[in-house]
């Protein structure tokens, strides 16, 4: 790890410094390394940086801790994914409270074209477990990445079903990667790392506490294209994840249940309040996400007149099978999301692209031809 990455890791270890403050410090100082070489009297002038925080930065103790953490991560085969890294999850990068550092152990591509989060109650019924298995099996042909939280009930069923169907699956954890919770899922977690992995924003040996579970839920929502709520009571973590997904403009779907089952009350309420689409079979996901049609791989060179920025987006789409998520397009073109959306709207007016559910954009069929 070079000195800049070491300094960036050290910033994460300064007590009282979070993702927003790290971005603030780097914005004012230029680079992570310059943050530590900036005098205390100048650090104090940065908004949100008081004397105590400036002291914690300038005493450089976090640099020593960073070196130790790096050695521990390498020994335990844990990758550090910084917000600025190319392999940081694109979908997560663009949410307003994205983690600036992730700890990851696994082999799944978190930037794959289709990512589904499956969440639900820890006290899953046979109905909920059966629906989970059927949904995962029904989506096997699309090879989606399955995201969940490694908890009892629906989460564990989603991970196991993914493994059974040879799909990659990632467990987002509220503690550190070395602290599997619940402990009874250690074997499941080990199996997931053969085709998937474990992901967390918490230190390698961190113990999960109550406050970290809602924070974990935002990562599940942010990583996904669509969140499927299988079973949920009137309150609980699954509903928190669904609410966050709505705030992030992700699609949410919920499986309805009998009015006599308290673990379907949350799903029924989501549907009743138009906070989730009704979900009864895998084809419902395909329809909502427009996964039933795949564009051809070769594209005509004849386009309506496009300016340079519009042509750049078309070229990026061409190199990604003609379809991409807005956030990925924004990152690939290195333009702000708002600017990218504006250009895509112009391309829609020119009949070049079509907007699909889930903020997916696809080159129109008439621009495609078989070789």
Buried (B, 14 or more C-beta within 10 A) or exposed (E): BEEBBBBBBBBBBBEEBEBEBBEBBBEBBEEBBBBBEBEBEEBEEBEEBEEEBBEBBBEEBBBEBBBEBBEBBEEBEBBBBBBEBEEBBBBBBBBEEBBBBBBBBBEBEBBEBBBBBBBBBBBBBEBBBEBBBBBBBBBBEBEBBBBBBBBBBBBBBBBBBBBEBEBBBBBBBBBBBBBBBEEEBEEBBEBBBEBBBBBBBBBBEBEBEEEBBEEBBBBBBBBBBBBBBBBBBEEBBBBBBBBBBBEBEBBBBBBBBEEEBBBBBBBBBBBEEEBBBBBEEBEBBBEBBBBEEEBBEEBEEEBEEBEEBBBBBBBBBBEBBBBBBBBBBBBBBEBEBEEBBEBBEBBBEBEBBBBBBBBBBBBBEEBBEEE
